[in-house]
Amino acid sequence: MNTKAIEIAAEPYPFLFDPAVCALLIIDMQRDFLEPGGFGEMLGNDVSQLRRTIEPNRRLLAAWREAGLLAMHTREGHRADLADLPPCKKIRGRAAQSIGDSGPMGRILIRGEAGQDIISELYPLPGEPVIDKPGKGAFWATDLHAILQHKGIRQLVVTGVTTEVCVNTTVREANDRGYDCYVPEDCVGSYYPEFQDYGLRMIKAQGGIFGWVGRSDTLIAALKPI
Ligand code: TIU
């Protein structure tokens, strides 16, 4: 495993990847967002746009674990009594079924329900922190920042779904807290191809205003022993 920072290909310019202070943060790869028959599909979304990210994430997570680096996972979800669910989030969209209602895989986006859990392909190992978040950003109302500070983390590789919603919100939150973020484009997905494109362009525009965009094979190659 490399212990020194190494320059890897990225846009808008090469990223100085330092494995010793870098964590992998996999955002919301949950059954309800990705599985056919889940809440996402129930709302009319094309889950295949998200499912293409499973295999690249699986390979990256395997390489990350092999290198002995910190991997973390998030899940969007709420308390069973909905005490942490903003009323506006509950009614937004005017859908027939919303958060907390009975859905295809248990109560929709409620912690502990089957649909709220992480897909089996990327299931966390014991010891890998799982952050349950009530919002789109992984820092809001969670202990993510505290955990990263205690572990001396200064860089994040952010993957998961969806590119323009929870991934972008988290990258922006991380950027304001002083973390450098690298987003491998093959490991993030949107239900909408045009938002995938613009979601990534917004991160790397203006000299990398929120971070860097690259690819997972670039990271995996950098993790190989020297
Ligand atoms: N994880 C995440 O992005 N939550 C969403 O609600 N995303 C949508 O794109 N709706």
Boltz pocket constraint, residues with backbone or C-beta under 6 A from the ligand:
constraints:
  - pocket:
      binder: B
      contacts: [[A, 27], [A, 28], [A, 33], [A, 76], [A, 136], [A, 161], [A, 162], [A, 163], [A, 165], [A, 166], [A, 167]]
      max_distance: 6.0
